[in-house]
């Protein structure tokens, strides 16, 4: 019935205040769940976390791969070792395959609005992820991605042509833009429409809140350091989920056990 032409032709409208209330309540729910995750982690002994990691660690079995694999097999940005004496991170803007800059307008991710404020990317050398910061610090909605945050974390993959691709940490599906500017985060393979070019920004232009975020994310790069930070009241509530998204699969699975499997794709 729902696929019939008559059903799809039924007109409907969504009140503006309904959308605002939905976002307000979803933001509140995510904040409540984040505090609960932090409390569950803080209450779990460190020995229990280490024991679960050992239990869930997969066997180290060699996997045969062809020398010319068409897709990247390890996350991270190639040649990501910092120059001695330089910063431990880089900030940048991103353009998609069609040369359009990723930005935010009216709370949505867009590449077609010429006056959209660009997102600022943050990559910490050696990390498997990048973090995209909104220009105003407020949450952004990204197509069919259920996450709602002012900082969105993606697993980053280096392509042989110098571009990168971005996948959702929980689903492993790739962010993609079509020629008309529409986007989806459900693509299974990083082909041309899933490729992005980094446009580095001068270090002096880095906003203070991103510099502080980089310092926190750099020192909180494992489940052990996140557990320690939660005891030190050093868990930057707005970045807590971003740290979790950057953890290894094994460490995230440990957290799922500790938190009662609350870590769904709307959080990571």
C-alpha positions, 0 to 999 in steps of 0.5 A, spaced: 500 500 500 505 504 501 508 504 495 502 505 491 501 512 487 495 514 490 499 513 497 505 517 495 500 523 492 497 524 499 499 531 501 502 533 508 506 538 511 510 538 517 509 544 522 516 548 523 515 548 531 514 540 530 521 540 527 524 544 532 521 540 538 524 534 535 531 536 534 530 539 541 528 533 544 533 528 540 539 533 543 536 532 550 536 524 549 543 524 546 546 528 552 542 524 557 545 517 554 552 520 553 552 522 561 549 515 562 555 512 558 560 516 562 557 514 568 557 506 566 564 507 564 566 511 570 563 505 575 567 499 571 573 497 574 579 498 569 581 491 570 574 489 568 575 493 561 582 490 560 579 483 561 574 484 556 579 487 551 583 480 552 576 476 551 574 480 545 581 481 541 580 477 535 585 471 533 591 474 529 590 470 523 594 472 517 589 475 511 591 474 504 591 480 500 592 482 493 598 487 492 593 492 488 587 492 492 582 497 489 580 500 496 584 502 502 584 497 507 587 501 513 584 507 516 588 514 517 591 519 512 597 517 508 604 520 510 601 522 517 607 523 521 608 530 523 614 534 522 619 535 528 617 541 532 610 542 528 603 541 531 600 534 532 594 536 528 592 539 522 586 543 520 582 544 513 576 544 509 574 539 505 571 539 497 567 533 494 569 530 488 565 535 484 569 541 487 564 543 492 566 545 499 562 542 505 558 547 509 553 548 513 546 552 512 540 552 516 542 546 520 544 542 514 550 539 511 550 542 504 555 543 498 550 547 493 549 554 497 554 559 495 554 562 502 554 556 507 559 557 512 564 551 511 566 546 516 572 545 519 576 539 519 581 536 524 586 531 523 590 528 529 596 525 526 596 517 526 589 517 528 584 513 524 579 518 524 577 526 522 573 530 526 568 535 522 566 542 526 560 546 525 562 553 524 557 555 530 558 550 534 551 548 533 548 541 531 548 539 524 544 534 520 547 530 514 542 527 510 540 520 512 546 520 518 542 519 524 547 523 528 546 530 531 552 534 534 556 540 532 562 535 531 561 529 527 567 524 527 568 519 521 573 514 519 578 516 514 581 512 508 587 514 504 586 513 496 591 512 491 590 519 488 591 523 494 584 524 496 580 521 502 574 517 503 569 518 510 565 512 513 561 512 519 564 509 525 558 504 526 556 502 520 562 502 515 558 506 510 561 511 506 559 519 505 557 520 498 555 526 494 551 526 488 552 531 482 545 535 484 548 536 491 544 531 495 548 526 500 547 519 503 552 516 508 550 509 506 554 507 500 558 501 501 564 502 497 568 509 496 568 510 489 569 517 485 563 520 489 565 518 495 572 522 495 574 528 498 580 533 497 583 536 503 584 544 503 589 545 509 588 551 513 594 555 516 595 553 523 594 561 526 587 560 523 585 555 528 580 557 533 581 556 540 576 551 541 578 547 536 585 547 538 583 545 545 579 540 542 585 537 539 589 537 545 583 533 549 582 528 543 590 527 542 591 525 550 584 521 550 585 516 544 584 509 547 579 506 552 584 506 558 585 514 557 578 515 556 576 511 563 582 515 566 579 522 564 572 520 566 575 519 573 579 526 572 572 530 570 576 531 564 571 528 559 569 534 555 561 532 554 561 535 547 567 530 545 565 524 549 562 520 543 567 523 538 573 519 542 568 513 543 568 513 535 575 514 534 576 507 538 578 501 536 572 496 534 574 491 540 574 497 545 567 500 542 565 492 543 567 493 550 563 499 551 557 496 548 558 490 554 559 495 559 553 500 557 548 495 555 549 496 548 546 503 548 552 505 543 547 505 536 549 509 530 545 515 532 550 516 537 557 514 534 
